[in-house]
Amino acid sequence: MPIGRRSAGGGRGVRGQDGDPRPQTRGDGEGREIREVWAHNLESEMAYLRDLVERYPYIFMDTEFPGVVARPIGSFKSTSDYHYQTLRCNVDLLKVIQLGVTFANAEGKLANAENGGPCTWQFNFRFDVSEDMCAQDSIDLLTKSGLDWKKHQEMGIDFDLFGELLISSGWVLFDDVKWISFHGGYDFGYLLKLMTCSPLPTEPKDFLSLLQIFFPAAYDIKYLLRTVRPATEKTGLQALADDLQIQRIGSQHQAGSDSLLTAAAYFEARRIFFEGEIDDKKYRGQMFGIGHQTNTNTRSTGFSSQPPDGQQQGGGGMPPFFQPFTPRGQMAELSQRDPIPTPYQGAKNVFQFGGKDFGKVGV
């Protein structure tokens, strides 16, 4: 590693050892702690992590966001294009609520494993459920998972500041730092939005090119598994963890816990299905459902907040790769309090976004 390349922001060398004497939030006492990050401790934690990533350059990531509030309407080159346009408009319209990151090394050793310190950080962003656009069903789900909306409103992290710190963190722009997610298009989309302060690219290929710049070593576990697991099998993160007999630490649908589960699932899947080695040429920079399908003349004319008869949300009815999807099946109505996007040509519940038409979910 070139000396000093991650010195931006003054964080390099803040701590020379893995040990961290600060009190922990929660965990299982075996080096799997989850540290909460809010506005007041953001800069100190990022300074620590600028040093930590030098020794633990595998970053496992998950986000929580306020659902899906819009779907594209019209003709698309492929179902992959439809999937991406759904992702694009929702990431551009909405705000990320949580980011979870878990640090490990190439052998699967979690950060701070020897001393019981944190290996996972959960970043909590500013979000106001009374003002910010959201899907109410998703907010209800996150509430049941334990999110404290008052704290998010009053103590949440500023998006612009986090974007600045992320760019100078040493986590991004380097090809020896590997980012691993599960069904990660939305996750990476939100991080790209935070760093670029710009809408996502209109075309999937341009999104993947931008991803390659900021995350030159990005991997999607769901894409990895499509080559080794039948399409008929359940393909959610929790289902995979259950199959691999991995125990969750923390609450489901919280980003820190999900990122920690992603780490455990990756290393176990790598051992079982890939003989301990992932083929970079085949899997690096590939996102599940984005940029892989070639069929043409896909058309979407409208959407319901419920899946078609005989189909499960995010699952059955047809192989998951060919079915229009959203992470964790979040297909909920746009909250009545949310602002309505500018109408396109006066059409009710339809608006134009970057040359594409979109409609509200559930109308």
Secondary structure, DSSP 8 states (H G I E B T S, - for coil): --TTTT-GGG-TTS-SSS---S---B--SSS-EEEEE-GGGHHHHHHHHHHHHHH--EEEEEEE-----EEEEEEES-HHHHHHHHHHHHHHHS---EEEEEEE-TT--BTTTTTT-EEEEEEEB---TTTS--BHHHHHHHHHTT--HHHHHHH-B-HHHHHHHHHTSSSSS-TTSEEEESS-HHHHHHHHHHHH-S---SSHHHHHHHHHHH-TTEEEHHHHHTTTS-TTS--SHHHHHHHTT----S-TTSHHHHHHHHHHHHHHHHHHHSTT---HHHHTT--TTSS------EEE----SS--TT--TTSTTS-TTTS---GGG----B-TTS-----STT-TTEEEETTEEEEETT-
